[in-house]
Amino acid sequence: PQQPPSSLSDSGLSKRPRDARLLHMVLAHLGVSAYQERVPLQLMDFAYRYTADILGEAVRITESAASVGTKGGAGAGKDEGTVTLAAIRSAIAAKLNNQYSSNLPKDFLLEMAQEKNRVGLPRAERDFGVRLPPERYCFTGAGWGLKDEWESETEASGDEPDETMEDVREGGDENEANEEDDFE
């Protein structure tokens, strides 16, 4: 028979793996009556991965204890394929400490943040930020220093050169204001 899509439509006669039926009974005992059929499969997958990780870590603990030469230590086994209860307990403790650690309480984090924020930031120094060369070497301002290039372009084209700022200052009309008058 085909497996039901949820636990409510399961009569208990469907062909499921033994572990899935066991998880179904555990969930029923805990009072969980309605769930999708993939929930026991996800729980089985988690349990299998967790068991494989713990056993693998226990084997590594056993091998490292045997290579050090501690006889009767936490993971010392008689044969190469044996794992002791102490090695399994050490592997479980290591996994609990590394993977399933709880977060710090929010009150503690808030208190620590307030303590850090009490200290003001240092003032920005005068030379703070990107240090640029003098203005005449930067292309950030107006291009007034390109007179030589403009003159060479006009000579190449054969046109008469336009008046430059120096020409206006030197020989401009007396009625016209020069650049210095604008700023006074």
N, C-alpha and C positions, 0 to 999 in steps of 0.2 A: 504493500500500500504506500501511497504517497504521503510524505510528512506534512502535517498541518502547518499553516503559516503562523499560528499563534498558539499559546498554551491553552486558551479557552476551548479551542476546537479539538484538543487532543484527548482521546479516550484512554490512552495508556497502552493501547495495543499496537501502536506503530513501531516499526523496526528502527530503533535508534541505537547508537553505541551505548555500551554499559555506562561509561562516564557521563554521557548526556542524560541518561535516565537517573543516575545518581544525583547530578546537579539539579534535575527537575524535582527530585524528592527533597533535596536540601532547600530549594527555593520555596516549595510548598510548605515545608516545616517552618520556615521563617515567616510565613504568611503572605508571600508574594504569589498571587494567584493569576495575574495577567501579565504576560510579557511576550515579546516576539520570540520566535523559535531560534533566532540567531544569537540570543543572549547566552544560552548555555554553551554554544560553540565559541563565543568570544571568551567566556570564562575558562573553558577548557584550553583555549589557545594561550591565555595568560598563565594558567597553571602549568602547562607543559613548558613554556619558555622559562618561567621562574624556576621550575624544578631542574631543567637542563642547565641554567646558569649557576644554580647553587651546587649541583653535582660537579660541574666543570671547575668551579672555584675550589671545591673541596678536594678534587684530584690535584689541582695545582698546589694547594696547601700541603697535601700529603707528599707530593713529589719534592717540594722545597724542603720540607722537614726531613725527608729521607736523604736528600743530597747534603744537608748540613751535618747529618749524622746523629741527630738527637734520637735516641732510642726511647720509645714510650712517650714521645712528646705529643703535641696536639694533633698531629696528623700522621704519625708514624704507623704504617701498616705493615703486615707481614709480607704480603705479596705486592706485586706492582699494581694490580687491579683493585686492591682493597682500599676502602675509605673508612675511616673511623668516625664514630659519632662526634668526637671532639672536633674533627676537621669540618664536619657538616655544620656544627654549631658555630665554629669560627667563620665559615663562609656566610651563614645567615646573618651573623652579627656585622660582618663587613658590608654586606649588601644593605642592611638596615641603616648603618651609619652613613653610607655614601649615597644611596639612591633614594631612600624614603625619609630623608631628614625633613623636619618641619621648619616652616619659615619663622623668622623672628616675630614677636608680637608687634602689632601696629603701634601700641603705646610707646614701646621702647624705641622704635624707629622714629616716631614723631618727636620724642624727647631729644634724640640724637640729632635730628635735622634742625630743631630749634637751637640747640647748642652750637651747631656749626654755623647757622645763619646769624648768630649774635655777633660774630667777628666780621667786621666790615672788610670789603675788598680794598686792596691797596690802590692808591691814586695812580692814574696813568702818567708815566714819565713824559718828559718833554720830547724825547726821541722815540715815543711809542709809535708803533705801526710800521708800515713799509717805508724804508729809507730810500728816497729818490735822489739822483744826482742834482746838481744845480739846474735851475730852470732853463738855462740856455742849452743844456744837453738833453732836455726832455721834449717830447712832442705832445705835451699835454696842454700847452698854451697856444696863443695865436702865433702864426708863422711869420713874425716880423723879421726874423733873422735869416730868411731865405732870399735876400736881395741878390746875392751873386748868382744863385740858380735861376732866378727869374730873368736876370739880364742875359744870361747865356741862352735861355730859351728864346728870348725876343730877338737876339742876334741871329740865331739859327733860322728863325722864321722870316727875318727880314723886316718885321714891323718896327715902328718906332716904339721905344720903351715908354711905358706909362710913367707918370710922375710918382715918385716915391715920397715917403714922409720927409726925408732930408731935403728933397727938392722943394717941397711946399714950405718948409721952414726957412730955407735959404732965400728963395726967390719968389715967394708967394705974394699975393696982393697985400697991400698994407691994410686994407679994409677987412681982410679975412682974419679970423682969429686962429691962432696957432694952438697946438695941443696943450701947451702949458697954461694958456688962459682958461681953458675949460675946467681945470682943476683948482683954480685959485678963487 
